[in-house]
Amino acid sequence: MKKLMAFACALFTAANVQAAQTNNTDAANNNTEETTMAQTAPKILVAYYSWSGNTKEVAEDIHEKVGGDIFEIQTVQSYPEEYRATTTQAKQEINEGYRPELKTKVDDIAQYDVVFIGSPNWWGTIAPAVSSFLADYNLSGKTVIPFITHGGGGVQNTVKDLTAQCKNCKVASEPWVGYGSRTMGITSWLEDLGYVK
């Protein structure tokens, strides 16, 4: 009887040890999977220029859905508050290829894998401040995803010009283009791109 009891105790102990080892292995595997996912998840930056606030609203909606960091492109010299004066100045800057000096800086652009870039459509192209951003930072090898706001002009040359100015970037073929600050369709667009957190 004592031998039988000892044998039963030994079996019970072995089963507990095996269960503990299995649990530890499962926990280790889960930790490894979480670490791998964290390592493979792309580091995202949402960068935008906004004069009226429309592009800012869209950028904030994208940022809320994809996570990462958000960065407002700001110029040292502000544009006039009056709409007509701003459009006149912007047209002149675009025609001259002017690149305004930027007031805000991204600390470490190299850390990002994916950069969403937002701009209003100004005279059929991207705002000069966005051109300055593209000139100031090396986005080579990064995935760049444009989003464009407009007051009725649609996409025109905005994405084409952004692509031309973004040297060696992988510019997404499906930009988001929306009227004013309307953010309809952003969620499904991001889901199609695979970037909803």
ABEGO torsion letter per residue (X at the ends): XAAAAAAAAAAAAAAAAAAAAAAAAAAAAAAAAAAAAAAABBBBBBBBBBAAGAAAAAAAAAAAAAEEBBBBBBBABBBBABAAAAAAAAAAAAAAGBBBBBABBBABAAABABBBBBBBBBGGBBBAAAAAAAAABBABGBBBBBBBBBAGAEAEAAAAAAAAABBGBBBBABBBBBBEABABGAAAAAAAAGABX
